[in-house]
Amino acid sequence: MDFNRKHYYALLGSILAALLLSIISFLTELYPHQKELVFIDNVKLYNNFHMVSDLSNENDPQLEKGKTKLDSLYAIYTIHKEQNNLKKAASLKSAIKEQDFGLRRLKESHAHQVSKVVWDRLNQYVKEYAEQKNYQIVFGTQGNGNIMFAESGIDITDDLLDYANSKYEGS
């Protein structure tokens, strides 16, 4: 009877192993694309995305106009100061401070607007790309400790950058 019991357990083990292999095979066929975890370098992606330079160039005239005005005020201030026209120099110094403050606010506002528009677009492209590649999660890193180590094969920054730039350019 022990002989039959040993064969029974051996046969049962073989059947369970075959069943397990069948289930694994079935699941592999059912889900052929294994989802992956990948990451991108946010700074590299942002800095090399063509939209950033395009949007920066659009508002440069406003910034240049403000800078030119500031430079002109400073030149006039210098002339009045050298001529000991202290009252006019003091007035111009105040105007220079106001113009400089306004120019800094304009730069900050412009940078914030560009950043928002660019990240809205990049987030859309990341989502599309991740869905096409069947990525489960796309982590973003800025080189400050978010991801301390990852295999080089899961850094998709360059591929995603190519995808985003081609989508942006209309390809």
C-alpha positions in Angstrom: 0.0 0.0 0.0 2.9 2.4 0.7 4.0 1.7 -2.9 0.7 2.9 -4.3 0.6 5.9 -2.0 4.1 6.9 -3.3 3.0 6.6 -6.9 -0.2 8.5 -6.1 1.7 11.4 -4.6 4.3 11.3 -7.5 1.5 11.3 -10.0 -0.4 14.0 -8.2 2.8 16.2 -8.1 3.3 15.7 -11.8 -0.3 16.6 -12.5 0.0 19.8 -10.3 3.3 20.7 -12.0 1.7 20.3 -15.5 -1.3 22.3 -14.4 0.9 25.1 -13.0 2.9 25.2 -16.3 -0.4 25.3 -18.2 -1.6 28.2 -16.2 1.7 30.1 -16.6 1.6 29.5 -20.3 -2.0 30.6 -20.5 -1.3 33.8 -18.6 1.7 34.5 -20.8 -0.4 34.2 -23.9 -3.2 36.3 -22.3 -0.8 39.0 -21.2 2.0 38.9 -23.8 3.4 42.3 -22.9 4.8 42.4 -19.4 4.4 45.9 -18.0 7.6 47.6 -16.9 8.7 50.2 -14.5 10.9 52.9 -16.1 12.1 56.4 -15.4 13.0 59.6 -17.1 15.4 62.4 -16.2 12.9 65.4 -15.9 15.6 68.0 -16.2 17.1 66.5 -19.4 13.6 66.0 -20.9 12.5 69.6 -20.2 15.8 71.2 -21.2 16.0 69.4 -24.5 12.3 69.6 -25.5 12.0 71.9 -28.5 8.9 73.6 -27.2 11.0 75.2 -24.4 13.2 77.2 -26.8 10.3 78.0 -29.1 8.3 79.5 -26.2 11.3 81.3 -24.8 12.0 82.9 -28.2 8.4 84.1 -28.4 8.6 86.4 -25.4 12.2 87.5 -25.8 11.1 90.8 -27.4 9.2 91.8 -24.3 12.2 90.9 -22.1 14.6 92.6 -24.5 12.5 95.8 -24.5 12.6 95.8 -20.7 16.3 95.2 -20.6 17.0 98.0 -23.2 14.9 100.4 -21.1 16.8 99.4 -18.0 20.2 99.9 -19.7 19.1 103.3 -21.0 17.9 104.5 -17.6 21.3 103.3 -16.1 23.2 105.2 -18.8 21.3 108.4 -18.2 21.7 107.9 -14.4 25.5 107.6 -14.9 25.6 110.8 -16.9 23.6 112.8 -14.3 25.7 111.3 -11.5 29.0 112.3 -13.2 27.6 115.8 -13.7 26.7 116.0 -10.0 23.0 116.4 -10.8 22.2 114.4 -7.6 18.5 115.2 -7.6 18.0 113.8 -11.1 20.4 110.9 -10.4 18.4 110.0 -7.3 15.1 110.1 -9.3 16.7 107.9 -12.0 18.1 105.5 -9.4 14.5 105.0 -8.1 13.3 104.4 -11.6 16.1 101.9 -12.2 15.1 99.9 -9.2 11.4 99.9 -10.3 12.4 98.9 -13.8 14.7 96.1 -12.5 12.0 94.8 -10.2 9.4 94.8 -13.0 11.9 93.1 -15.4 12.6 90.3 -12.8 8.8 89.8 -12.2 8.3 89.6 -16.0 11.1 87.0 -16.3 9.7 84.9 -13.4 6.1 85.1 -14.8 7.4 84.2 -18.3 9.4 81.2 -16.9 6.4 80.0 -14.9 4.1 80.3 -17.9 6.5 78.5 -20.1 7.1 75.8 -17.5 3.4 75.2 -17.1 2.6 75.0 -20.8 5.6 72.7 -21.5 4.9 70.3 -18.6 1.2 70.1 -19.6 2.3 69.0 -23.1 5.1 66.7 -21.8 2.8 65.0 -19.4 0.4 64.3 -22.3 3.2 62.8 -24.3 4.5 60.8 -21.4 1.1 59.3 -21.0 0.7 58.4 -24.7 4.2 57.0 -24.9 3.7 54.9 -21.7 0.5 53.5 -23.0 2.1 52.6 -26.4 5.0 50.9 -24.7 2.8 49.3 -22.0 4.7 50.8 -19.1 3.1 50.4 -15.7 4.8 53.3 -14.1 7.1 56.1 -15.4 9.1 57.6 -12.6 10.6 61.1 -12.9 13.9 62.0 -11.4 15.7 65.3 -11.1 19.0 64.0 -10.0 18.4 65.0 -6.4 17.8 61.6 -4.8 14.3 60.6 -6.1 15.8 57.5 -7.7 19.2 56.7 -6.3 20.0 53.8 -8.7 18.4 52.2 -11.7 19.7 49.9 -14.4 20.6 51.9 -17.5 18.1 49.9 -19.6 15.1 51.4 -17.8 16.1 55.1 -18.4 13.9 56.0 -21.3 14.6 59.7 -21.3 16.3 59.8 -24.8 13.6 57.6 -26.4 10.8 59.7 -24.8 12.5 62.9 -25.8 12.7 61.8 -29.4 9.0 60.8 -29.3 8.0 64.1 -27.7 10.0 66.3 -30.1 8.6 64.4 -33.1 5.0 64.8 -31.8 5.6 68.5 -31.1 7.1 69.0 -34.5 4.1 67.3 -36.1 5.7 64.1 -37.2 
